[in-house]
Amino acid sequence: MKEDGSMEGHIGGYQPWRDYYHYLSVRGETDGMIDLIGIFYDMKRFADAKPDPVTGDNTAISAAYFIEAVPAFHVDEEGTLLADSVGSGPELSGPAVSQYSNVEQ
């Protein structure tokens, strides 16, 4: 967390490679501008975790993401502040949110 309430960092671990392949394949080769057959075999080859108990093939692949976040504000159509993010909140699930109750429902 930075002093201005924003944050940035890296998240890493393993993710099921078939789930990510599905995400790519839904877009198709034209829209995704990728070679789906090549991606399938490369991901299968580079998968490096969670071996299937029957086949022994790894079902997960290393993944790393860089994430940036900024404080959030929720306003209505007139611009009245309904809620904003405050504090750092729980370590892994995001900022705490302060709800304002002086707004008519």
N, C-alpha and C positions, 0 to 999 in steps of 0.2 A: 504494500500500500504506500502511496505517495502522500505528501502533505495536502495536496489539493483534492484528495479523495479518489483519484484514479489509481489504477494498478496495472501492472504488466508482469508477465512471467511465462514460464514454460511448464507444460504438463507432458509427462512421458509415461510410457508403459507399453502394454500389448493390447491389440484389438483384433477381433476375429477378421481375418483377411477376406473371407467370403462376404461378410457384411459390407466392407468397403468396396469390394468388386461389384456387388449388387448396386450400390449407389452409383458407381461409374457406368454400369451397363444400362441402367434405366435411361440415362441421357442418350445413349447410343454412340456409335463411332463418329457419326457426322457432327452432332452437336458437341460432343465431348472432345472431338479432334484427337482421338487416341485409337490405338490398335488393341481392341478388347481381347483378342486371342493372346497377343503378346503379354498384355497386362495380367491375364489369368495365369499363364504359366510362370511369369516372373514372380508374382506374388506367392504362388504355390512353392516355387523354388526358394525364395528368400524368407518364407515363414520360419520363425525361429523360436516358437514357444507353444505350449499346450498341445503335446502330441495326442492324437486320437488313439484311444486304447486298443482299437481293433487293427487299424492300418499302420499306426506309427507315424503318419504324416502330421506335421505341425499344422495346427488350425488357427494360430494367432501370429501376428507380425508386429515387430517393433514400430512404435509410432511416437511422434513428438509434435506438439503444437505450441505455437507462440500465441499468447492471448493478451489483448489489451482491453481495458474496461474503463468506463467513466461513470461518475455518479449519475443516477437516473432521477427524473422528476416527472410526476404524473399530474397533468392539468386538465381541466374541463374545457368546453368550447369558449368560455369567457376568459380563460387564462388563470382561473383560480387554482391555486396549488392544492391538490388532493392528497398527495403523498410524495415523500422524497426519501432517498437513501441516506442513512445515517450510520456512522461508525463502521467498523470493519466487519461486523457480523460473524457468523460461524466461519471457521477456518476454510471449509471446503464448499459451502453451499451459498455463498454470496453475501451481500451487505444486508444489514438489518433495515427494515422499512418502518418509517414513522407515519402512521395514519392520522390525518386531521379529521376531527369529528364535527367541526363547526360548519360543514357544508350541508345544505339542505338536500334531502334525498328525493 
